[in-house]
Amino acid sequence: MSLEKTRGIVLRSTSLGEADLLILLLTETGKKEKFIFKGLRKSKTRPKLAGEPGSFIEIDYYFHRNKDVFNAKEFSLLERFSRAKENYLGYLTLSFLLELNDKFLPGEENPIAFLLLKKALSALDEFGFQHILLPYYKWRFLLFQGFVSDEFNCTQCNSPLEGEEFASLQSDSLHIHCKKCSVSLENQIQIVKLLKAISSKKYSRIREEEIPLLLISSLDHILNHFFLANFSIELRSPELLYQSMANEKLELETTGESHERAGNFKIESFGDHNSKN
């Protein structure tokens, strides 16, 4: 047994008995670990918010090589992302991101998964809820897990799509086809361009783009279909999230605000490569 230290984001917390708390933590290494906070629920001195889902915390714990649940000795709250949780849509989005990592992340280490989640929660906390965050995060999540590629060529003939005016995107596989190879008549080139922009730009940049809400929603719907078609895992959080988003959409349509920002979607060509962090 040795005393170790780690930091991470609480994905899930469960009550144990009358006073203890079992938490699932996504650590900075990207590995999911379980910890028991003894007596936290009845403590008057220890930081109870450290056990709250979505909190970024630091833990000193007793490591046992042959155990998969560890007892925490000390723990502290580093960041709660309070502003994200104060807004209803922000709170629902945070819950969705946590559940996505809880259910879909494999058990091995993946530091990028931690960084992606922490940056998403920081963006949600700083900028509030924005529709583009959902498809942005989902695509990056799939990209860093190796489920999709950031090479935007036709899946069938491998021809580059730069400069093309037509492309189709299969929702069950996310395969992209040029006009010559496509079996669909629906032109989804704007959705493909949006994926390219998401792959190559920081969130702080793409959130400033003038992207029609309909385009964002269309991409988000395709990504949701991909998750449903390829993973036999059911999430509980999306139902409330998307119902609340639908209510907000009705309000936007009533006031005539159908875009994240006014205007059309403007991005650079397929040849533009910016930082992916």
N, C-alpha and C positions, 0 to 999 in steps of 0.2 A: 504494500500500500504506500502511495506517495501523495503529497499535496500538490495539486496542479492548478493552473489558472487558464481560463478561456473567456472569450467574449463572443456574443452572438445575439441573434434576434429570436424572441420567444414566438414560436409558431402556434403553440397550443398549450393550455394549462388545464389540469384536472384536479379536483379536490380529492384528497386522501384522508379518510377519517374526519375528525373534527377540526384538525388544525393544520395538517400538512398539505403541500401542493406538489403535484407532479407536473413538470414542464418539459416540453419538447423544444429544444433549442437548435436553430441553424447556426452553427459556429462559424467563425471567420475562415475556417478551412473549407467550409461548404459541407461539412458532415453534420448529420442530425444526431444529437445526443439527448438522453433523458437524465433529468436531475430531480432530486427530491429536496424541497425546501421545508425543513422540519419546523413546525410551529408557526409558520409565516402568517397564517390566516388569523391567529389570535394574538400575534405580537403587537406591542404598542411602540416598539422602537425600530423594528426592521422595515425596510422600504417595501411595502406591499405592492406597489406599482411595478416592482421588478418582476413580478410573476404575471403581469398582464400581457396578453397576446399583443404582439407588435412592439414591445419594449426592447430596446437595445441595452444589454446588461453585461456586467463582468462578474464572473464567478470564481471563487476559490473552492475547490472540491477535492474529495478523497478518491483517487483513482485506484481501481482494482482491475487487474488485467483480465480476469475471467468474468467480469460483470458488465451488464449493458445499461444499468441504472446506477447513478452515482449520487452520493449524499453531498449536498452543498454545505461548506463551512461558513463562508461569507459571500455576500453578493451585493452589488450596487447598481443603481439605475444610471445609465449613461445618457440615454435619450428616449423620451416617451413618444415623440411625434404627436404632441398634444393637439396642435392645430388641425392635423389631418383627422383626428378622432372627434373633434368638436363638431364637424360638419357631417351630416347624415350620409351623403353620397361618398364623402371621403372615408368615413368609417366603414361603409360597406365595401368600398374598393380595397381598403387595407385588409379587411377580413378575407376577401377573395384572393388577394395576393398571398396571404399567409396559408390559406387552404390549398392553393395551387402548389406551393412548395412542399407542404405537408404530404399531400397525396401523390404527387408526380415525381418528386426528386428521388433518385436512387440513394442507396446508403453510403456510397463511397464519397471521398473528399472531392469537392469541386468549389474552389475559392471564388470562381467567377459567379456562381449561383448566389453566394452571399453578397458579393458586391452589387450584383444586379438588383437584388431585393432591397438592400440598404439605400441605393440610389433612388429606387422607385418610391420608397417611403419618404425619403428626404424631399423628393420633388413634390409628392402629394402634400407634405407638410408645408413646403414653401409656397407653392403655386395654387394649392387647392385642387379640387377635382377638375380634370379636363378629359374629354372623351378620348383624345388621342393616346392617353397613357395606357389604356387597356390593350389595343392592338400593338402598340409599341412594346409593351412588356411581354406579351405573349409571343410575338415574333422573335424577340431577343432571347427569350427563355428557350424556345425551340431551337434557335440557331446555336446557342452555346451548349445545348444538350446533344447536338449533332443530328437532329431530326430533319433539318432543312439546310440548304446551302445558300451562301451569299453570292454565288455565281449566277447571274441572271441571263442564262442562255436557254434556248429551247431544250426541253428535256429529251425530246425525240431526235432532233437532227443536230443539236448542239450549236446551232447558229446563234451569234450574239443578238440581243434584242435592242441594242443601242440604235436609236434612230428609227425604230419600227413604230408604226402607227396602230398596230393591232397585236394583241396578245390575249390568251385565255388562261385562266387559273383554275385547276381542279381542286375543289374544296376537300375532297377525301384524301388527297395525296399531296396537295400544294405543288403539283407539277405545273410548270409553265410551258405553254406551246405557242409557237409563232403562227401566223395566219396559214401558212402552207400545211402545217402538221395538225392544226386544231380541228377537233370534231365539233366544237361549239361555235355558234355564230355570234355569241355574245362577246363584244369587245371589252376586255377588262384591263386595257393598257394603263389606265389611270391608277387602278389598284396595284398593278405590278410596279408602277413608278413610285407609289407610296411605300411599298415594301422596300424598294431600293433605297429610298430616302431614309427609312427607319434603320436599315442595315448600315448606313454610312454616316449618319449624323447623330450627334449628341441630342439627348432629349431637350436640353435647354434651347437648342436651335430649332428643332422641328416643332416645338410647341408654339413658336412664333410664326410658323408658316400659315398661310391663308388656306385652310383645308376645309372644304364643304363637309358639314356634319354627315350628309348622306354617304360620302365616300368613306369616311371613318367607320360609320356603322356597317357598311357593306364589307369592308375588310375584317372588322371584328366578327361579323356573322360567319364569314368563311373560316376564320381561325377557330371559332367555337365548334363549327362542324368538323374540323380536322381533329380536334381533341375528342369529340364524341365518337367519331368513326374509327379512331386508332387506339383509344385507351378505354378499357372496361372499368373505368373509375367514375363514380358519381360524386359531384360536388354539391354541397348544400347551399353555399353562399350566393351563387349567381341569381337565384330566383328573386330574392329581395332586391339585389343590385339592379337587375335589368328592369324590374317593375318600377323602381324609382327613376331609372333613366328614361323609361317610357313616359312617365308622368312629367318629367322635366321637358322632354321633347314636345309634348303637347303644349306646355307653357311657352316654349320657344316659337312654335308654329303660330300660336295665338298672337304673339307680339311681333311676328315676322322675322325673328332672328333664327335663321336656319343654319348658320355657319358658326364655327368656333370664332372666326373672325370674318369680316365682310370680304367679298371677292372670291376669286377662283384659286385653285391649288397651284402654287408655283414652286417648282423644284428645278435644280440643275439637271443637265443631261446625265445619261447613264455612265458617262466617263468620269463624273465628279466623285472623288473618294475623300472623305473627311475622317476625322478621328472617330473610332467606334466605342469610345469610353463614355 
